[in-house]
Structure formats: structure tokens, C-alpha cells
Amino acid sequence: MKTFIYTTPDGVAETYTDRKRTWWSLSVLWALYPLVGIGLHAWTGIEAMLLVPIFSSYVVAPVMDWLMGEDESNPPERIVRELEDDRYYRVLTYITVPMHFVSLIAAAWWAGTQDLSWWGYLVLAMTAGMASGLGINTGHELGHKKSKLERWLAKIVLAVPFYGHFWIEHNKGHHRDVATPEDPASARMGESIYKFALREIPGAMKRGWHEEKVRLERKGKSVWSLDNEILQSYLISIALQAGLIIAFGWIMIPFLAIHNVLAWWQLTSANYIEHYGLLREKQDNGRYERCQPHHSWNSNHVYSNLLLFHLERHSDHHAHPTRRYQSLRHFEDLPQLPNGYFGMYLIAYIPWLWYRVMDRRVLELPHIDGDLARVNIDPDRREEIHARYGRPAAEPAAA
């Protein structure tokens, strides 16, 4: 354990130790979890063992979050710069990048060389996709940083799920428009995750390409040039996935299609729960207020945060996007999720259950206090939601 020494404002020497320092390596290992199912299948010959990674994600992780609870501790601000300069933390993100390639290649090899049933093949493709969805999270952490190395690593790892437009769209679009009706990656109250996916996936892709086109046009370059950072990532994707088809045959085409869609679905699942129903106030000048911590749903659940490079401390991330994962903070009176992301995904996949769990939580937030005018609502369900929870802001109160 490394100890950081700092001095308090009143001159007292104090120490800080990151108790999770070693445990952050779980985010590296979690990228390899498809290998667990493959290994167990090879060892036992039981095809059902391929289900173990999915069971680990959607049963074990929510239970572990419930058992281990939450950690609301923060590193002292006086050591944050030193903490962020500690190369150990960023090296973990670096070495996670090749782990995502290993997972996909290993899963493709197993699917292409073993006599699997149709459902075993499907489960393996889904597991590979879920793991590559984690690659988008790795790209998310790296893509927010300023160094050329980390940004290139973001483009490289985003090639695994064929989602190279993400870090452009996320940084220049989502962070600008988050928690507004204009953002395709911010879910609206009353909008199911399935309806959201049909808006978010194409909307994010379109916005990413638009932002890159604008950047290149300012430099007098074509969007179809190799200076296009989305195309750079896509070319790696094409080389990787074409290589797998050449190596293992046409059976890879449906495998990779399922893999890609499931990877994208993992990102959609995260985006859905991170800003559901939250709305930034529009000011008199027509601009939205600056993004604040209360414009994102937060989770301090220990287990899933250790698997996701602290992604679930999303409130501080949106307020301070370049802050590294190890120094993200908890704030009081934030929108708090009742479980970690994996547990919340399961709830989101059942819309009526999601509405029952989350809609009241939205309305009970201190900065909303039951005022539907402060909620980002699905326009198609606005009248229904107002009838259930309140009245339109323009409607006068009954005498």
C-alpha cells in the first residue's frame, strides 16, 4: 500500500492510503471474464458452463454490491494531483486494452473450433459482446485524457466493439448536451430502455460523425481522410473482425454481429440509467446551466465500481470530466441508485419495474421536489405522466 502525506490547512501532517489500490486490478481482470466460461467448458465438457460469466454479471455482481455496500469516502483534495500523477493507476487502464482483444479472439476461437449447440454458440457470442462493452468503458476512461497515448489507446480499444465514434461523440456531444432533451444519450422519464436504444444508438453515431466532420472542415480536410479519428478506429475494427472471419470461417459473421450489438447494448444500458429523467435548467439566454453533480445518477457500490474503473461515480465525472477514476468523489444529496450498474441493468430491462423503482426517486430528488417542469420527460408520455404525478406547469392550481 502506498501512503500519501499531506498538510491540512491548519498545518497538521496527515496521511492518506487508497485502500482499494490493489483491488482496482479487478477492472483489468474483469475484461477477461469470457475466458472463465471457456475454461470451465474445456475442463468439464459441460456446455452450460459458458453461462457462468453471464451469471457472474447479473446475479453475483448485484448480490456482491448489496453485501459489500457503499463507500462514500473521498481522497483529500490536497493529494489529488499526486494521486493522479501516480502511474500505477493509468498503467492499469493501459494493460486493460489488450485484454479486450484477448477476450474477443479467445471467444471467437472457441466458437469457431468447437462443436457447440446453437444456444452455446449464442451464449458465447453474447458473453464476448458483454466483455467488449466493457471495452467501451475502458475507452471512456482513456478518451477523456489529454495525452496522445491515452487517446490513441481509446481509439484502439473502441475498435474491439466496432464503436470508434464513441469517444468523439461522448466528449464533444454527450458532455455538452447531457441531461437535456437534445441529448440522444440521456434517457427521459417514461421512456423504456428499448425505445431509448432506438434513439440513442443512431443518434450518438450521427452526432459523432457530425462533430468529426466539423473538426476536419475547420482544418480544410475531408471527412473521408485518414485524419478522421473515427475512421482510424473503424479500420482497426475491420482488420480485426475480417481477420477472425478469415481465421475461423463464415461462422464468424453471425457471431460478430451478435457480439457487436451486445457490446453496443452494454453502453446503451449504462447511458440509460446514468441520467434518467434528469434535466438541466434552461437559462434566459437560451443556454442550459452548467452540468452539476446532481445531473447524473450516482452509485458508490464497492464491488461493481471496482470492476468498472469507478464509472459509477458518474456525478463527479460529468462535473469534472478529466478527473481520473481513482480520485472521483462522492457528494451529499446526489441522485443515488439503489444498486450498482449490473443490478440496475436487470431492473431497466423490465420497464414497468424500472418505472416503479425510479420514477418516484426522480420526483423526490431535492432539486426537483415533485416539480415536473424540472424533469426530462418523454414527450410521448408527457400527458400520462402529468396525470399520474402532477399537473403541467402552465396549469393554474385549483382554487
C-alpha positions as CSV (number, residue, x, y, z in Angstrom):
1,M,0.0,0.0,0.0
2,K,1.3,3.4,-0.9
3,T,0.8,6.2,1.6
4,F,0.4,9.9,0.6
5,I,1.5,12.6,3.1
6,Y,-0.1,16.0,3.0
7,T,-0.6,19.0,5.3
8,T,-4.1,20.2,6.3
9,P,-4.9,24.0,6.1
10,D,-4.1,24.3,9.8
11,G,-0.6,22.9,9.4
12,V,-1.2,19.3,10.6
13,A,0.5,16.5,8.8
14,E,-1.9,13.8,7.7
15,T,-1.6,10.6,5.6
16,Y,-3.9,9.0,3.1
17,T,-3.9,5.4,1.8
18,D,-6.1,4.2,-1.0
19,R,-7.5,1.0,0.5
20,K,-8.7,0.0,-3.0
21,R,-5.4,0.5,-4.7
22,T,-4.7,-3.2,-5.3
23,W,-8.4,-4.0,-5.9
24,W,-8.5,-1.7,-8.9
25,S,-6.8,-4.5,-10.8
26,L,-10.2,-6.2,-10.8
27,S,-11.2,-3.9,-13.7
28,V,-8.3,-5.4,-15.7
29,L,-9.2,-9.0,-14.9
30,W,-12.9,-8.4,-15.5
31,A,-12.2,-7.8,-19.1
32,L,-11.2,-11.4,-19.4
33,Y,-14.3,-13.0,-17.8
34,P,-15.4,-14.8,-21.1
35,L,-12.3,-17.0,-20.5
36,V,-13.8,-18.2,-17.3
37,G,-16.7,-19.8,-19.2
38,I,-14.4,-21.1,-21.9
39,G,-12.1,-22.6,-19.3
40,L,-14.8,-24.3,-17.4
41,H,-16.3,-25.7,-20.5
42,A,-13.0,-27.1,-21.6
43,W,-12.3,-28.6,-18.2
44,T,-15.8,-30.1,-17.5
45,G,-17.1,-30.7,-21.0
46,I,-20.4,-29.2,-19.8
47,E,-21.6,-26.6,-22.3
48,A,-23.8,-24.8,-19.6
49,M,-20.5,-23.6,-18.1
50,L,-20.5,-21.0,-20.8
51,L,-23.3,-19.3,-18.9
52,V,-21.0,-18.7,-15.8
53,P,-19.8,-15.2,-17.0
54,I,-23.4,-14.0,-17.6
55,F,-24.4,-15.4,-14.1
56,S,-21.4,-13.6,-12.6
57,S,-22.6,-10.3,-14.2
58,Y,-26.3,-10.4,-13.5
59,V,-26.5,-12.4,-10.3
60,V,-23.2,-12.4,-8.5
61,A,-22.4,-8.7,-9.1
62,P,-25.7,-7.3,-7.8
63,V,-25.6,-9.6,-4.7
64,M,-22.0,-8.5,-4.0
65,D,-22.9,-4.9,-4.3
66,W,-25.7,-5.5,-1.8
67,L,-23.4,-7.4,0.6
68,M,-20.4,-5.1,0.4
69,G,-22.5,-1.9,0.4
70,E,-21.3,1.5,-0.5
71,D,-18.1,3.5,0.1
72,E,-18.6,7.3,0.5
73,S,-15.0,8.1,1.3
74,N,-13.1,10.7,-0.8
75,P,-9.4,11.3,-1.2
76,P,-8.2,14.6,0.4
77,E,-8.2,17.3,-2.2
78,R,-4.6,18.2,-1.3
79,I,-3.2,14.9,-2.6
80,V,-5.4,14.6,-5.7
81,R,-2.7,15.9,-8.1
82,E,-0.2,13.5,-6.6
83,L,-2.7,10.7,-6.7
84,E,-3.5,11.3,-10.4
85,D,0.2,11.5,-11.2
86,D,0.8,8.0,-9.8
87,R,1.5,5.9,-12.9
88,Y,0.2,2.8,-11.3
89,Y,-3.4,3.8,-11.9
90,R,-3.1,4.7,-15.5
91,V,-0.9,1.6,-16.3
92,L,-3.9,-0.5,-15.2
93,T,-6.0,1.2,-17.9
94,Y,-3.2,0.7,-20.5
95,I,-2.9,-3.0,-19.9
96,T,-6.7,-3.5,-20.0
97,V,-6.7,-2.5,-23.7
98,P,-5.1,-5.8,-24.9
99,M,-7.2,-7.8,-22.5
100,H,-10.3,-6.9,-24.6
101,F,-8.6,-8.2,-27.7
102,V,-7.7,-11.4,-25.9
103,S,-11.3,-11.9,-24.8
104,L,-12.8,-11.5,-28.3
105,I,-10.2,-13.5,-30.1
106,A,-10.4,-16.3,-27.5
107,A,-14.2,-16.4,-27.7
108,A,-14.1,-16.4,-31.5
109,W,-11.6,-19.2,-31.5
110,W,-13.8,-21.3,-29.2
111,A,-16.9,-20.6,-31.2
112,G,-15.1,-21.4,-34.5
113,T,-13.4,-24.6,-33.4
114,Q,-15.8,-26.3,-31.0
115,D,-18.9,-28.3,-31.8
116,L,-21.3,-26.0,-29.9
117,S,-25.1,-26.2,-29.8
118,W,-26.9,-23.2,-31.2
119,W,-27.6,-21.9,-27.7
120,G,-24.0,-22.4,-26.6
121,Y,-22.8,-20.5,-29.7
122,L,-25.3,-17.7,-28.9
123,V,-24.3,-17.6,-25.2
124,L,-20.6,-17.3,-26.2
125,A,-21.3,-14.5,-28.7
126,M,-23.4,-12.7,-26.1
127,T,-20.6,-13.1,-23.4
128,A,-18.0,-11.8,-25.8
129,G,-20.2,-8.8,-26.6
130,M,-20.8,-8.0,-23.0
131,A,-17.0,-8.1,-22.4
132,S,-16.4,-5.8,-25.4
133,G,-19.0,-3.5,-24.0
134,L,-16.6,-3.1,-21.1
135,G,-14.1,-2.1,-23.7
136,I,-16.2,1.0,-24.3
137,N,-15.9,1.8,-20.6
138,T,-12.1,1.4,-20.9
139,G,-12.2,3.7,-23.9
140,H,-14.3,6.1,-21.9
141,E,-11.7,6.5,-19.2
142,L,-8.8,6.8,-21.7
143,G,-10.7,9.1,-24.1
144,H,-11.2,11.8,-21.6
145,K,-7.5,12.3,-21.0
146,K,-5.3,14.8,-22.8
147,S,-2.2,12.7,-23.7
148,K,-1.9,11.4,-27.2
149,L,-1.1,7.9,-25.9
150,E,-4.3,7.6,-24.0
151,R,-6.4,9.0,-26.8
152,W,-4.8,6.5,-29.2
153,L,-5.4,3.7,-26.8
154,A,-9.1,4.8,-26.6
155,K,-9.4,4.6,-30.4
156,I,-7.7,1.1,-30.4
157,V,-9.8,-0.4,-27.6
158,L,-13.1,1.0,-29.1
159,A,-12.2,-0.9,-32.3
160,V,-13.0,-4.2,-30.5
161,P,-16.8,-3.5,-30.3
162,F,-16.7,-1.5,-33.6
163,Y,-17.7,1.7,-31.8
164,G,-14.9,4.1,-32.7
165,H,-17.2,7.1,-32.9
166,F,-17.9,6.9,-29.2
167,W,-15.1,9.0,-27.6
168,I,-15.7,11.8,-30.2
169,E,-19.4,11.8,-29.6
170,H,-19.2,11.3,-25.9
171,N,-16.6,14.1,-25.2
172,K,-17.9,16.7,-27.7
173,G,-21.6,15.8,-27.7
174,H,-22.9,14.0,-24.7
175,H,-20.9,16.1,-22.2
176,R,-22.2,19.2,-23.8
177,D,-25.8,18.2,-24.1
178,V,-26.2,15.8,-21.1
179,A,-29.4,15.9,-19.2
180,T,-31.2,17.9,-21.9
181,P,-33.9,16.9,-24.4
182,E,-31.3,17.5,-27.1
183,D,-29.1,14.6,-25.9
184,P,-29.8,11.2,-27.5
185,A,-27.7,9.6,-24.7
186,S,-29.8,11.0,-21.8
187,A,-32.9,8.9,-21.1
188,R,-36.2,10.6,-20.4
189,M,-38.7,9.8,-17.7
190,G,-41.3,7.4,-19.0
191,E,-39.0,6.2,-21.9
192,S,-38.3,2.5,-21.9
193,I,-34.7,1.3,-22.5
194,Y,-35.9,-0.3,-25.7
195,K,-37.3,3.0,-27.0
196,F,-34.2,4.8,-25.8
197,A,-31.9,2.4,-27.6
198,L,-33.6,3.2,-30.9
199,R,-32.9,6.9,-30.3
200,E,-29.5,6.7,-28.6
201,I,-27.5,4.3,-30.9
202,P,-28.2,6.0,-34.2
203,G,-28.3,9.5,-32.6
204,A,-24.9,9.0,-31.0
205,M,-23.4,7.7,-34.2
206,K,-24.8,10.6,-36.2
207,R,-23.6,13.2,-33.7
208,G,-20.1,11.7,-33.5
209,W,-19.7,11.8,-37.3
210,H,-21.0,15.4,-37.3
211,E,-18.5,16.6,-34.7
212,E,-15.6,14.9,-36.5
213,K,-16.8,16.4,-39.8
214,V,-16.9,19.9,-38.3
215,R,-13.4,19.4,-36.8
216,L,-11.9,18.3,-40.1
217,E,-13.6,21.0,-42.2
218,R,-12.1,23.6,-39.9
219,K,-8.7,22.2,-41.0
220,G,-9.7,22.1,-44.6
221,K,-9.7,18.3,-44.7
222,S,-12.2,15.8,-45.9
223,V,-14.3,13.7,-43.5
224,W,-13.1,10.6,-45.5
225,S,-9.4,11.3,-45.0
226,L,-7.2,9.2,-42.7
227,D,-7.1,12.2,-40.4
228,N,-10.7,11.2,-39.4
229,E,-10.2,9.7,-35.9
230,I,-13.4,7.7,-36.2
231,L,-12.2,6.1,-39.4
232,Q,-8.9,5.3,-37.8
233,S,-10.7,3.2,-35.2
234,Y,-13.1,1.7,-37.7
235,L,-10.1,0.5,-39.9
236,I,-8.7,-1.4,-36.9
237,S,-12.2,-2.9,-36.4
238,I,-12.4,-4.1,-40.0
239,A,-8.9,-5.6,-39.8
240,L,-9.7,-7.4,-36.5
241,Q,-13.1,-8.8,-37.5
242,A,-12.1,-9.6,-41.1
243,G,-9.1,-11.5,-39.6
244,L,-11.4,-13.5,-37.4
245,I,-13.6,-14.4,-40.4
246,I,-10.6,-15.5,-42.4
247,A,-9.2,-17.5,-39.5
248,F,-12.4,-19.3,-38.4
249,G,-14.7,-19.1,-41.4
250,W,-18.1,-17.7,-42.2
251,I,-19.5,-18.9,-38.8
252,M,-17.9,-15.7,-37.5
253,I,-20.3,-13.5,-39.3
254,P,-23.4,-14.1,-37.1
255,F,-21.0,-14.4,-34.1
256,L,-19.5,-10.9,-34.7
257,A,-22.9,-9.4,-35.5
258,I,-24.3,-10.6,-32.1
259,H,-21.1,-9.6,-30.4
260,N,-21.2,-6.0,-31.8
261,V,-24.9,-5.5,-31.0
262,L,-24.4,-6.8,-27.4
263,A,-21.4,-4.5,-26.9
264,W,-23.4,-1.5,-28.0
265,W,-26.3,-2.6,-25.8
266,Q,-24.0,-2.6,-22.8
267,L,-23.2,1.1,-23.4
268,T,-26.9,1.8,-24.0
269,S,-27.7,0.2,-20.7
270,A,-25.2,2.4,-18.9
271,N,-26.4,5.6,-20.7
272,Y,-30.0,4.8,-19.9
273,I,-29.5,4.6,-16.1
274,E,-26.9,7.4,-15.8
275,H,-29.2,10.4,-16.5
276,Y,-32.7,9.0,-16.4
277,G,-35.3,11.9,-16.0
278,L,-32.7,14.5,-15.0
279,L,-32.8,17.9,-16.6
280,R,-30.5,20.9,-16.6
281,E,-32.3,24.3,-16.3
282,K,-32.5,26.4,-19.4
283,Q,-31.4,30.0,-18.7
284,D,-32.8,33.2,-20.1
285,N,-30.0,33.4,-22.7
286,G,-31.2,30.1,-24.2
287,R,-28.3,28.1,-22.8
288,Y,-28.5,25.3,-20.3
289,E,-26.9,25.7,-16.9
290,R,-23.5,24.2,-16.3
291,C,-23.6,20.5,-15.7
292,Q,-23.6,19.8,-11.9
293,P,-23.2,16.6,-9.9
294,H,-26.9,16.3,-9.4
295,H,-27.5,15.9,-13.2
296,S,-26.2,12.3,-13.1
297,W,-27.3,9.3,-11.1
298,N,-24.5,8.1,-8.8
299,S,-23.6,4.8,-7.2
300,N,-21.0,4.2,-4.5
301,H,-21.4,0.4,-4.5
302,V,-18.0,-1.0,-3.9
303,Y,-17.9,-4.2,-5.9
304,S,-19.2,-3.0,-9.3
305,N,-17.1,0.2,-9.1
306,L,-14.0,-2.0,-8.7
307,L,-15.0,-3.8,-11.9
308,L,-15.7,-0.6,-13.9
309,F,-12.9,1.8,-13.1
310,H,-15.2,3.9,-10.8
311,L,-17.6,4.6,-13.7
312,E,-20.5,4.6,-11.2
313,R,-19.2,7.8,-9.5
314,H,-20.7,9.4,-12.6
315,S,-21.9,12.6,-10.9
316,D,-18.3,13.8,-10.3
317,H,-17.2,12.6,-13.7
318,H,-19.7,14.8,-15.5
319,A,-19.0,17.8,-13.4
320,H,-15.2,17.3,-13.8
321,P,-14.6,15.1,-16.9
322,T,-10.8,14.9,-16.9
323,R,-10.6,13.8,-13.3
324,R,-9.1,10.3,-13.2
325,Y,-11.1,7.3,-11.8
326,Q,-9.1,6.9,-8.6
327,S,-9.9,10.5,-7.4
328,L,-13.6,10.7,-8.3
329,R,-15.7,11.9,-5.3
330,H,-18.9,11.3,-3.5
331,F,-21.2,14.3,-2.8
332,E,-24.1,14.5,-0.4
333,D,-27.7,14.8,-1.6
334,L,-26.9,13.3,-5.1
335,P,-29.3,11.2,-7.1
336,Q,-28.3,7.8,-5.8
337,L,-29.0,4.4,-7.5
338,P,-30.3,1.7,-5.2
339,N,-27.8,-0.9,-6.6
340,G,-24.7,-0.9,-8.8
341,Y,-25.0,-0.8,-12.6
342,F,-25.3,-4.6,-13.1
343,G,-28.3,-4.8,-10.8
344,M,-29.9,-1.6,-12.3
345,Y,-29.5,-3.1,-15.8
346,L,-31.7,-6.0,-14.8
347,I,-34.4,-3.7,-13.5
348,A,-34.2,-1.5,-16.6
349,Y,-34.8,-4.5,-18.9
350,I,-38.3,-4.8,-17.3
351,P,-39.8,-1.3,-18.0
352,W,-42.8,-1.4,-15.6
353,L,-40.4,-2.4,-12.8
354,W,-37.9,0.3,-13.7
355,Y,-40.7,3.0,-13.6
356,R,-41.9,1.7,-10.3
357,V,-38.4,1.9,-8.8
358,M,-37.1,5.0,-10.4
359,D,-39.9,7.5,-11.2
360,R,-40.6,8.3,-7.6
361,R,-36.9,8.6,-6.9
362,V,-36.7,11.2,-9.7
363,L,-39.5,13.3,-8.3
364,E,-38.2,13.1,-4.7
365,L,-34.8,14.5,-5.5
366,P,-34.2,17.7,-3.5
367,H,-33.6,19.9,-6.6
368,I,-36.8,18.6,-8.3
369,D,-39.1,18.3,-5.3
370,G,-42.0,17.0,-7.3
371,D,-41.9,19.7,-9.9
372,L,-42.3,18.0,-13.3
373,A,-41.1,21.1,-15.0
374,R,-37.6,20.2,-13.8
375,V,-37.8,16.6,-15.2
376,N,-36.7,15.4,-18.7
377,I,-39.9,13.7,-19.8
378,D,-40.6,11.5,-22.8
379,P,-42.8,13.8,-25.0
380,D,-45.0,10.8,-26.0
381,R,-45.9,10.2,-22.4
382,R,-46.0,13.7,-21.0
383,E,-49.7,13.9,-20.6
384,E,-49.9,10.5,-18.9
385,I,-47.0,11.3,-16.5
386,H,-48.6,14.7,-15.6
387,A,-51.9,13.0,-15.0
388,R,-50.2,10.5,-12.7
389,Y,-47.7,12.7,-10.8
390,G,-48.9,16.3,-11.1
391,R,-50.1,18.9,-13.5
392,P,-48.5,20.8,-16.3
393,A,-46.5,23.8,-15.1
394,A,-48.8,26.2,-17.1
395,E,-51.9,24.9,-15.5
396,P,-53.0,27.0,-12.5
397,A,-53.6,25.4,-9.2
398,A,-57.2,24.6,-8.3
399,A,-58.9,27.2,-6.1
